[in-house]
């Protein structure tokens, strides 16, 4: 265990150091573009394609009240509130909890935090607030299958019966689904959701055009289609972050979801920068199965 931690630490430090130079080299040989790609922050291009968009204005005061009401109940959450890298999560967690709260009032409801870990702050929030105890965590890093409250394997191939789940959430996770796993997941969600079930994805990353963001130091075996535009972001520390254009969102997510009988709700957070000027959560996505 200690040896594994040392190896991971050495690998991380090495990749962190070489990432800027590697990004320069990869962009210099035309393997991609250097720097963060152009994000989409306005809803009009989606509306122009006929994608329905709901405008949502955060109740900023209630958002912070929600968070500060949780802090006294958890030392871990209280310690995170002043973390520079964590404040972006607060509106995400607020939004998803408000979206699934009524579902998790039922003690029999089944909830899964998708592409998450056992020490996820959101897991603590759900454990504190939900009436159900049927709370699971899913991720590729877990052994395949269901082991206690952990579900291992691909989110596009869940080892679950049809109509067995009431709610799922993804926080800063969906963009990391490589290949066709994103489309596979929305189809799989249609299979495992019960009537009235809901999936909340936030953020939904959109670009002025479709591209994949990556740190080349972590993307040594990244496989993308030849026509995929790549943006190299030095020291980002992630191998794959998909940004949909309005066209690819329609093709990869909206149309397959509707074909699977799901209702698709794209949410535009109109005042997200009131929480902080640099807040990046401009869009979210809700998939619902009708009663």
C-alpha positions as CSV (number, residue, x, y, z in Angstrom):
1,X,0.0,0.0,0.0
2,X,2.8,2.5,0.9
3,X,4.7,1.5,-2.2
4,X,1.7,2.2,-4.4
5,X,1.3,5.6,-2.8
6,X,4.9,6.4,-3.4
7,X,4.7,5.3,-7.0
8,X,1.6,7.4,-7.6
9,X,3.2,10.4,-6.0
10,X,6.3,10.1,-8.2
11,X,4.2,9.7,-11.3
12,X,2.1,12.7,-10.5
13,X,5.1,14.9,-9.8
14,X,6.8,13.8,-13.0
15,X,3.7,14.3,-15.2
16,X,3.1,17.7,-13.6
17,X,6.6,18.8,-14.5
18,X,6.6,17.6,-18.1
19,X,3.0,18.7,-18.9
20,X,3.8,22.3,-20.1
21,X,6.6,21.2,-22.4
22,X,4.7,18.3,-23.7
23,X,1.7,20.5,-24.5
24,X,3.9,22.8,-26.4
25,X,5.4,20.0,-28.4
26,X,2.1,18.3,-29.2
27,X,0.5,21.6,-30.3
28,X,3.7,22.4,-32.3
29,X,3.4,19.3,-34.4
30,X,-0.3,20.0,-35.0
31,X,-1.7,17.3,-32.8
32,X,-4.0,19.8,-31.2
33,X,-4.4,23.4,-30.0
34,X,-2.8,24.9,-27.0
35,X,-5.0,26.2,-24.2
36,X,-8.6,25.9,-23.1
37,X,-11.1,25.8,-26.0
38,X,-13.9,28.3,-26.3
39,X,-16.7,27.5,-23.9
40,X,-20.4,28.1,-24.7
41,X,-22.1,30.2,-22.0
42,X,-25.3,31.3,-23.8
43,X,-28.3,29.2,-24.7
44,X,-29.2,30.7,-28.1
45,X,-27.1,28.3,-30.2
46,X,-29.0,25.4,-28.6
47,X,-32.3,27.0,-29.2
48,X,-31.4,27.6,-32.8
49,X,-31.1,23.8,-33.2
50,X,-34.5,23.2,-31.6
51,X,-33.0,22.0,-28.3
52,X,-35.3,23.0,-25.4
53,X,-33.5,25.0,-22.7
54,X,-34.8,25.9,-19.3
55,X,-33.4,29.1,-17.8
56,X,-32.6,28.8,-14.1
57,X,-31.6,31.7,-11.8
58,X,-29.9,30.5,-8.6
59,X,-31.2,31.8,-5.3
60,X,-27.7,32.7,-4.2
61,X,-28.6,33.3,-0.6
62,X,-30.4,30.0,-0.3
63,X,-27.5,28.2,-2.0
64,X,-25.1,29.4,0.6
65,X,-27.6,28.8,3.4
66,X,-28.0,25.2,2.2
67,X,-24.3,24.7,2.4
68,X,-23.7,26.3,5.8
69,X,-26.6,24.3,7.3
70,X,-24.6,21.2,6.4
71,X,-21.2,22.3,7.8
72,X,-22.1,21.8,11.5
73,X,-23.2,18.2,10.8
74,X,-19.9,17.2,9.2
75,X,-16.3,18.2,10.0
76,X,-15.3,17.1,6.5
77,X,-17.8,19.3,4.8
78,X,-17.0,22.2,7.1
79,X,-13.3,21.9,6.3
80,X,-14.1,22.0,2.5
81,X,-16.1,25.2,2.6
82,X,-13.0,27.5,2.5
83,X,-11.1,25.3,0.1
84,X,-10.1,27.2,-3.0
85,X,-10.6,24.1,-5.2
86,X,-14.0,23.3,-3.7
87,X,-16.3,26.3,-3.9
88,X,-17.2,25.5,-7.6
89,X,-18.9,22.4,-6.3
90,X,-21.3,24.2,-4.0
91,X,-23.8,25.3,-6.7
92,X,-23.5,21.9,-8.4
93,X,-24.4,20.0,-5.2
94,X,-27.2,22.5,-4.4
95,X,-28.8,22.1,-7.8
96,X,-28.6,18.3,-7.8
97,X,-29.9,17.9,-4.3
98,X,-32.9,20.2,-5.0
99,X,-33.5,18.1,-8.1
100,X,-33.6,14.7,-6.4
101,X,-34.7,15.7,-2.9
102,X,-38.3,14.6,-3.4
103,X,-37.3,11.3,-4.8
104,X,-35.0,10.5,-1.9
105,X,-37.8,11.3,0.6
106,X,-39.0,7.8,-0.1
107,X,-37.2,5.3,2.2
108,X,-37.3,2.7,-0.6
109,X,-35.7,4.8,-3.3
110,X,-32.4,3.6,-4.8
111,X,-29.8,6.3,-5.5
112,X,-26.4,6.0,-7.3
113,X,-23.6,8.6,-7.4
114,X,-22.1,7.8,-10.8
115,X,-18.4,8.1,-11.6
116,X,-17.7,8.9,-8.0
117,X,-15.7,7.7,-5.0
118,X,-16.4,6.5,-1.5
119,X,-15.1,9.7,0.0
120,X,-17.2,12.0,-2.2
121,X,-18.5,15.0,-0.3
122,X,-21.8,14.6,-2.1
123,X,-22.2,11.1,-0.7
124,X,-22.0,12.7,2.8
125,X,-24.7,15.2,1.8
126,X,-27.0,12.5,0.6
127,X,-26.3,10.4,3.7
128,X,-27.2,13.4,5.9
129,X,-30.3,14.5,4.1
130,X,-31.9,11.5,2.3
131,X,-34.6,9.3,3.9
132,X,-33.4,6.3,2.0
133,X,-30.3,4.2,2.9
134,X,-30.2,2.6,-0.5
135,X,-27.2,4.7,-1.5
136,X,-24.5,3.4,-3.9
137,X,-21.3,4.7,-5.5
138,X,-20.3,3.6,-9.0
139,X,-16.9,4.0,-10.7
140,X,-14.5,2.2,-13.1
141,X,-11.9,1.9,-10.3
142,X,-14.1,-0.5,-8.3
143,X,-14.0,-4.2,-8.9
144,X,-16.6,-5.3,-11.5
145,X,-20.0,-6.0,-10.1
146,X,-21.8,-5.0,-7.0
147,X,-19.9,-5.2,-3.7
148,X,-21.8,-3.9,-0.7
149,X,-22.5,-0.2,-1.7
150,X,-20.0,-0.1,-4.5
151,X,-20.8,-0.7,-8.2
152,X,-17.8,-1.4,-10.4
153,X,-17.4,-1.3,-14.2
154,X,-18.6,1.0,-17.0
155,X,-21.5,3.3,-16.3
156,X,-22.6,2.4,-19.9
157,X,-23.0,-1.3,-18.8
158,X,-24.4,-1.3,-15.3
159,X,-24.9,-4.7,-13.6
160,X,-28.4,-3.8,-12.5
161,X,-31.9,-5.0,-13.4
162,X,-34.3,-3.0,-15.6
163,X,-36.2,-0.3,-13.8
164,X,-34.2,-0.7,-10.5
165,X,-32.9,2.9,-9.9
166,X,-34.7,6.1,-8.8
167,X,-32.0,8.7,-9.1
168,X,-28.5,9.2,-10.3
169,X,-26.1,12.1,-10.2
170,X,-22.9,13.0,-12.0
171,X,-20.7,15.9,-10.8
172,X,-17.7,16.9,-13.0
173,X,-17.8,13.3,-14.3
174,X,-19.7,13.0,-17.6
175,X,-17.1,14.9,-19.6
176,X,-14.6,12.1,-18.8
177,X,-16.7,9.4,-20.5
178,X,-14.5,8.4,-23.5
179,X,-15.5,6.9,-26.8
180,X,-19.2,6.2,-27.0
181,X,-19.6,5.7,-23.3
182,X,-21.5,9.0,-23.0
183,X,-24.2,7.9,-25.5
184,X,-24.0,4.4,-23.9
185,X,-24.7,5.8,-20.5
186,X,-27.8,7.8,-21.5
187,X,-29.2,4.7,-23.1
188,X,-28.3,2.6,-20.1
189,X,-29.9,5.2,-17.8
190,X,-33.1,4.7,-19.8
191,X,-33.0,1.0,-19.0
192,X,-32.3,1.1,-15.3
193,X,-34.5,4.1,-14.3
194,X,-37.8,3.4,-12.8
195,X,-40.8,5.5,-13.9
196,X,-40.4,8.9,-12.3
197,X,-36.7,8.4,-12.1
198,X,-34.1,11.1,-12.8
199,X,-30.5,11.6,-13.8
200,X,-28.8,14.9,-13.0
201,X,-25.6,15.8,-14.8
202,X,-23.7,18.9,-13.9
203,X,-21.8,20.6,-15.4
204,X,-22.8,19.9,-18.9
205,X,-19.7,21.2,-20.8
206,X,-20.5,22.9,-24.1
207,X,-18.2,24.6,-26.5
208,X,-18.6,26.9,-29.5
209,X,-17.4,23.9,-31.4
210,X,-16.9,20.3,-30.3
211,X,-13.5,19.4,-28.8
212,X,-11.7,17.3,-26.2
213,X,-9.7,19.0,-23.5
214,X,-6.7,17.0,-22.2
215,X,-3.4,17.2,-20.3
216,X,-1.1,15.2,-22.6
217,X,1.0,14.1,-19.7
218,X,-2.0,11.9,-18.6
219,X,-3.3,11.0,-22.1
220,X,-0.6,8.6,-23.3
221,X,-3.2,6.0,-24.7
222,X,-6.1,8.4,-25.4
223,X,-8.1,7.2,-28.4
224,X,-10.2,9.7,-30.2
225,X,-11.6,9.9,-33.8
226,X,-9.2,11.4,-36.4
227,X,-11.5,14.5,-36.8
228,X,-11.7,15.3,-33.1
229,X,-10.3,18.7,-32.2
230,X,-8.0,18.5,-29.1
231,X,-7.1,21.3,-26.8
232,X,-4.0,20.7,-24.6
233,X,-4.3,22.3,-21.1
234,X,-1.0,22.1,-19.3
235,X,-1.1,20.7,-15.7
236,X,-4.8,20.1,-15.8
237,X,-4.2,16.6,-14.6
238,X,-7.0,14.9,-16.6
239,X,-6.8,12.9,-19.7
240,X,-10.2,13.6,-21.3
241,X,-12.8,16.3,-21.0
242,X,-15.5,16.3,-23.7
243,X,-17.1,19.6,-24.7
244,X,-20.2,19.3,-26.9
245,X,-21.1,21.6,-29.6
246,X,-24.9,22.2,-29.9
247,X,-24.8,19.8,-32.9
248,X,-22.9,17.0,-31.1
249,X,-25.1,17.4,-28.0
250,X,-28.1,16.8,-30.2
251,X,-26.6,13.8,-31.9
252,X,-24.9,12.1,-29.0
253,X,-27.2,12.9,-26.1
254,X,-30.5,14.5,-26.9
255,X,-31.7,12.2,-29.7
256,X,-30.5,8.9,-28.1
257,X,-32.2,9.9,-24.9
258,X,-35.5,10.7,-26.6
259,X,-35.3,7.5,-28.6
260,X,-35.0,5.6,-25.2
261,X,-38.1,7.3,-24.0
262,X,-36.4,9.9,-21.7
263,X,-37.4,13.5,-21.3
264,X,-34.4,15.7,-21.8
265,X,-34.0,19.0,-19.9
266,X,-31.0,21.2,-20.6
267,X,-30.6,23.7,-17.8
268,X,-28.9,27.1,-18.4
269,X,-27.7,28.7,-15.1
270,X,-28.2,32.3,-16.0
271,X,-26.7,34.0,-13.0
272,X,-23.9,31.5,-12.1
273,X,-21.2,34.1,-12.0
274,X,-23.0,35.8,-9.2
275,X,-21.6,33.1,-7.0
276,X,-18.1,33.9,-8.4
277,X,-17.0,35.5,-11.7
278,X,-15.0,32.4,-12.6
279,X,-17.7,29.9,-12.0
280,X,-17.8,27.4,-14.9
281,X,-21.1,25.7,-14.3
282,X,-23.1,27.3,-17.1
283,X,-25.2,24.3,-18.1
284,X,-26.6,21.2,-16.5
285,X,-28.7,18.2,-17.9
286,X,-31.6,16.3,-16.4
287,X,-32.9,13.1,-17.9
288,X,-36.3,11.8,-16.7
289,X,-38.4,8.7,-17.2
290,X,-42.1,9.5,-17.3
291,X,-44.5,7.9,-14.8
